[in-house]
Amino acid sequence: EDDEDDEGDEAQEGDEDEDEEDEDEEDEDEDEDEDEVDAEAEEEQAESEGEETYEEEYTVEKILAERVRKGKKQYHVAWLGYGDWTTWEPAAHLKDNKVFEEYCARKQAALLVD
């Protein structure tokens, strides 16, 4: 009889171990979800901080051209104080920029004349 009781106790302990493992896995899944949310929040914050720094560090000298890539318009930008260094930028990066607004106004005026 004692052997049977021992086997029953061991079976119950085994069930408890499995339950604890399941709970641990659930906790890990929740932790991973929280980590993903935290990482996304940090990334968004870094992007917004980066945009502020971006606007402060670089001044548009001239818009050289425009093109469409993957269905989105981009502008070829020359940067003040950076010589021949140019980049292609989406309109969102040039929002509220005087040089960009003047470029768009000239383009619009040219279309009206034609």
N, C-alpha and C positions, 0 to 999 in steps of 0.2 A: 504494500500500500504506500509506503513512504516513497518508493521509486515513482509511482504514478503521480503523487503530489508534486514531486520535484519536477517531473516532466511538464505538468500543468503550469507550475510556476515559471518554468523556463519559457513556455509558449507565451504566457502573458507578458513576460519581460520582453520577448522578441516583438510582440505587437506594440508595446509601449515604445520600443526603440524605433520601429517603423513610423509611428505617429510623430515622434520627435523629429525624425528626418524629414517627414512631409512638412512639418511646421517650419523647420529650418529652411527648406527649399522655398516655401512661400515667403518667408522673411527676406531671403536673398532676392527673389523676384521683385518684391516691393522696394528693396534697397536699390536695385538696378533701375527701376522706373524713376525713383527719386533722383538718382545720379544723372539720368538722361535729362530730366527736367532742369536740374541744376546746371548741367553743361550747356543746355540750350539757352538758359537765362544768362549765363556768363558770356556765351558767344554773342548774344544780342547786345549785351552791355558793351562788350569790347568793340563790336561793330559801330555802335552809336558813338562811343568815345573816339574811335578811329576816324569817323567822319568829321567830328569836330576838329581833331588835329589836322586832318587832311585839308580842311578849308582854311585853317590858319597858316599852314606851312607853304602852300602853293598859290600863286596868283596867275590867272590866265592872262597871257600876253596877247594871243590871237587865236581865232578859230580858223584853221587852214582849209578844212573840207568836211564833208559829211558822207556817211555810207549807211547801208542797212545790213546788219548781220543777224542771222537767226530771227528775222522779223522785227528787229529793234534798231532804231536809228542811233548811230554813234557819231561823235564829232572828233575830228583830228585837232588836238590842242597843242599849241606851243606855250610853254611855261616861262614866265618872266624870271630872268636870272639863271636859266638852265640851258642857255645856248641852243644847240640844235636838238636837244632832247624833246621829243614829242610823244604823246600817247593818244590812244583812241578812248574816248569817255562816253558813257551813256548820258542822256540829257539830265537824268536825276542828279548826276555829280556836278552839273553846271547850273542847277536851279538857283535863281536869285543872283546870278552873276551878271554884272553890267556888260562886260565884253560879249558874253553869250547872247544877252538880250539885244544888243546892238547888231550882232551878226544876224539874228533871226529877223529883226526889223528890216535890214538891208535885203535879205533873201525875199521877204514878203514884198517889199517895194519893187524889186526886180521882176517878180512874177506879175505884178499889177501893170508894169510898163509893157511887158511882152504881150 
